[in-house]
Amino acid sequence: EFACRPTLILSEVQHGAIRPLDFSRTLIYRKLSRATDEKDITQIDKLWSEAKLSPQSTTATDREDRQKDVTGSIANGNAAEEFDGKAQNMLSQDLCNQFVLAYMTCRQLRGAIDVWNYMIEMLQTPTLSTWHAMLEGCRRARNPNSLEAVWSRLRSSGLQPDLACWRTRISGLIECGKIE
């Protein structure tokens, strides 16, 4: 029975077939989740440094949104060059949001702001998902003052909070004992 099975010869296997294309991204998500659960700031910082240095693929939506931002905000002919130069180093919006969540959960506002500033530098506009990550981090950290401060800034940003943001704010305040 076993003799009928084909054997795998390592020299014939191409490395691309062994690992999926998003292997490193998946690994970062897992490590980041574990570090957040353990509130391991050192590990989160290390992962953030690694993520910024490693080339990342972006989704088509990320690229389209960035291209619109670049062409809409830069009037000179260097918009395409700036977009191409930064596209190589851009992390996905979702991964940045996960880092914001991790830092806020661990009450590391400076780290969350660093991620936020990185997004802006890479011409990624923070979305409601990014704001929600900030709110969720405050909720998980049981920090009502930060939750209200982030909420206030969200409201003044011009974006309309969606149902998820409202739900996170309300449940966060209740969990922090701020029922009224």
BELKATA-V532264 format. One record per helix or strand of 3 or more residues. SS is the DSSP state (a for helix, b for strand). FROM is the first residue (numbers start at 0). TO is the last residue. Records with the same first field share a line. If there is no record, write none. Layout:
BEGIN
SS->FROM-TO  FROM-TO
END
This chain:
BEGIN
a->1-3  9-11  14-17  22-37  40-52  59-72  78-86  92-104  108-120  127-139  143-155  162-174
END
